[in-house]
Amino acid sequence: MTTNNRAPAGEWVIALPDHPDAAAVVAKAGPTTRRVDHPSGRPWLIGHWNPIDLRVGSAGAAASVAVFGFCSATPEKLSGIAARAGDVTALDDLPLAGSFHLLATVDGVSRIQGSLSGLRRVFHASVGGVTVASTRADVLAALTGAGIDRSRLVMRFLLSEIPLHTMNAPLWQGIRAVDEDSCLLLFPDGRCRIRRRWEPPVDDLPLTEAAGALRVALADAVQARLDTGLTVTADLSGGLDSTTLCFLASRGGRPLTAVTQLAMDIGDDDPLWADLAAEQLPNLRRIKVPRGTLPAHYSDVLDRFPPAEEPFPGVEDRPMYRALAAKAAAAGSQVHLTGDGGDETLMGGASGVFELLPTRPLTALRRLRAYRALEHWRWRDIAKYALERRDDYPAWLAKRAEGIVASPLDDEGASNLVQLPPWATEEAVGLARNLLREEAEKTRQHGHNWTAHHTIWGIRLCASLVRAATPLYAMAGIRVTSPYLDDAVIQACMSARAHERRTPWRYKPLLVEAMRGIVPERCLARSTKAEGSNVEHDGLRANADRLAALCDESRLGALGLIDPARLREICTGFQFRLFTPYAISITFSCERWLRDLEPVTADSEAKSGSAS
């Protein structure tokens, strides 16, 4: 499939090697608004960005270091780092808070890296025999004229246990991603090399010690946003994660505007907890958004949007994000803090209980009984989980690749199937199977056990959601940001003993311990979490006709990946099983994305609605 290769909108950076042919790449990229040169005078960084988002420090004719995003480093500090850098490999453990890309050029060798969560990513491709890197895959796709990779697109509507490396693989042929725990080195001869820069910590710190590190990391993360001098707003959902950020952002009596979304679900007690926190926050201005003022799920699914880097995961929520961004923008927001990532970093993707079985079996069994009661686990599922952890991740993935199916969507996920929805074609199943076989041969397990691997998987999946929402807020002039996804916060959380940071008897004990004295005890006492599935079902029913319309001339159908008639039948017949809403969401996310990539025509412009 060919794509619309016009220059992408929004902020982006291309990093070029200190190579004579870099000038040809600059010419091919077309007009750009910003440029920073290597000490040699050749182009180093080009693209579109706000000057406040890129800071550069230099040390004579030898080295320059830059950060793109939220970072605690000033240009003066970056100059000091550049002066001390003997080479680019000496920049692995810089004590910098925030969420940013790190870019450096030392003696002709360039380095670029994103964040551990994957919120800030790095991609690379060959352009005229020279390796070029970028902060966005679609930028390189436009530069190289790359088409869509069908096999990778299939990965975007997999269900259940999504393979870690494939879930965020760029969807463009010839474009490659740098692993989040690695950096890319660009050499003056046009070659590149990927270098590992981080290993997940061994989770052996007692809870109180890890909480001390988290307290510092979170406070520094919020301060890095405040130090920009931009107007900062925050979510105040009532959840413990967003409440913590509000108290950190308002320390010292600093004024804060917070957005509270009122009850979206029957039994949702979020607003009550938000009110309790608001009573204790000084100089707080609140924006309360009533349930009835937010657009329904899927209500803009027929609207054309500017081409995006990748499908918007959770396309049903796009109208809500746009509405909330507009509310924050009307209050003058330039930076908006969210609590996204709190669940994934603070508790992790698994309980750690299975790692306890060999060394502390009695403790593990006690916790398993508690989890069984709390999570409705079955003993046969517990046994299956334990047995599966005897394999490392590559072996696990190889087995799942052979067993991939188009599922009826009624399995609760306990069997850890890698599934496609029932409207996936046999060709799609075959493409997925072959890609997962290839992945199993080259992948690796992250961390020293399955708990660490699942924690990283959850963090990166969450980061992909935030990353996709970023352009929606940017359209309203806002930088949306999630401090829980910062590198230092992830390091602090993953250092804690897994069975202590997540237990069946306490809710987010690591954050509670870290925030004592900052967040009031009454707020720290919360042990519930809201759930909103009935709202999603209402949106599906209210907009079934819109979803059916997307089945007409389906782009996924034209690629041979889905059976549009089967998808239409399920959407309009409300044949919903446990995973049906999720499967519908991720499928139409891909469908909508493919349509948005198509060149704008007079006909499409007329049909695009207000979003165009």
Secondary structure as GFF3:
##gff-version 3
##sequence-region A 1 612
A	DSSP	beta_strand	12	15	.	.	.	ID=ss1
A	DSSP	alpha_helix	22	29	.	.	.	ID=ss2
A	DSSP	beta_strand	34	37	.	.	.	ID=ss3
A	DSSP	beta_strand	43	48	.	.	.	ID=ss4
A	DSSP	three_ten_helix	51	53	.	.	.	ID=ss5
A	DSSP	beta_strand	54	59	.	.	.	ID=ss6
A	DSSP	beta_strand	63	71	.	.	.	ID=ss7
A	DSSP	alpha_helix	75	84	.	.	.	ID=ss8
A	DSSP	three_ten_helix	88	91	.	.	.	ID=ss9
A	DSSP	beta_strand	98	106	.	.	.	ID=ss10
A	DSSP	beta_strand	109	113	.	.	.	ID=ss11
A	DSSP	beta_strand	123	127	.	.	.	ID=ss12
A	DSSP	beta_strand	130	134	.	.	.	ID=ss13
A	DSSP	alpha_helix	137	144	.	.	.	ID=ss14
A	DSSP	alpha_helix	150	155	.	.	.	ID=ss15
A	DSSP	beta_strand	159	160	.	.	.	ID=ss16
A	DSSP	alpha_helix	164	167	.	.	.	ID=ss17
A	DSSP	beta_strand	176	177	.	.	.	ID=ss18
A	DSSP	beta_strand	182	186	.	.	.	ID=ss19
A	DSSP	beta_strand	192	196	.	.	.	ID=ss20
A	DSSP	alpha_helix	207	226	.	.	.	ID=ss21
A	DSSP	beta_strand	232	235	.	.	.	ID=ss22
A	DSSP	alpha_helix	240	249	.	.	.	ID=ss23
A	DSSP	three_ten_helix	251	253	.	.	.	ID=ss24
A	DSSP	beta_strand	256	261	.	.	.	ID=ss25
A	DSSP	alpha_helix	270	280	.	.	.	ID=ss26
A	DSSP	beta_strand	284	289	.	.	.	ID=ss27
A	DSSP	three_ten_helix	291	293	.	.	.	ID=ss28
A	DSSP	three_ten_helix	315	317	.	.	.	ID=ss29
A	DSSP	alpha_helix	318	330	.	.	.	ID=ss30
A	DSSP	beta_strand	335	337	.	.	.	ID=ss31
A	DSSP	alpha_helix	342	346	.	.	.	ID=ss32
A	DSSP	alpha_helix	353	356	.	.	.	ID=ss33
A	DSSP	alpha_helix	361	375	.	.	.	ID=ss34
A	DSSP	alpha_helix	379	388	.	.	.	ID=ss35
A	DSSP	alpha_helix	393	402	.	.	.	ID=ss36
A	DSSP	beta_strand	405	406	.	.	.	ID=ss37
A	DSSP	beta_strand	418	420	.	.	.	ID=ss38
A	DSSP	alpha_helix	426	442	.	.	.	ID=ss39
A	DSSP	alpha_helix	450	474	.	.	.	ID=ss40
A	DSSP	beta_strand	479	481	.	.	.	ID=ss41
A	DSSP	three_ten_helix	483	485	.	.	.	ID=ss42
A	DSSP	alpha_helix	487	495	.	.	.	ID=ss43
A	DSSP	alpha_helix	498	501	.	.	.	ID=ss44
A	DSSP	alpha_helix	509	514	.	.	.	ID=ss45
A	DSSP	alpha_helix	521	524	.	.	.	ID=ss46
A	DSSP	alpha_helix	533	542	.	.	.	ID=ss47
A	DSSP	alpha_helix	544	551	.	.	.	ID=ss48
A	DSSP	alpha_helix	555	558	.	.	.	ID=ss49
A	DSSP	alpha_helix	564	573	.	.	.	ID=ss50
A	DSSP	alpha_helix	580	597	.	.	.	ID=ss51
A	DSSP	alpha_helix	602	607	.	.	.	ID=ss52
A	DSSP	three_ten_helix	609	611	.	.	.	ID=ss53
###
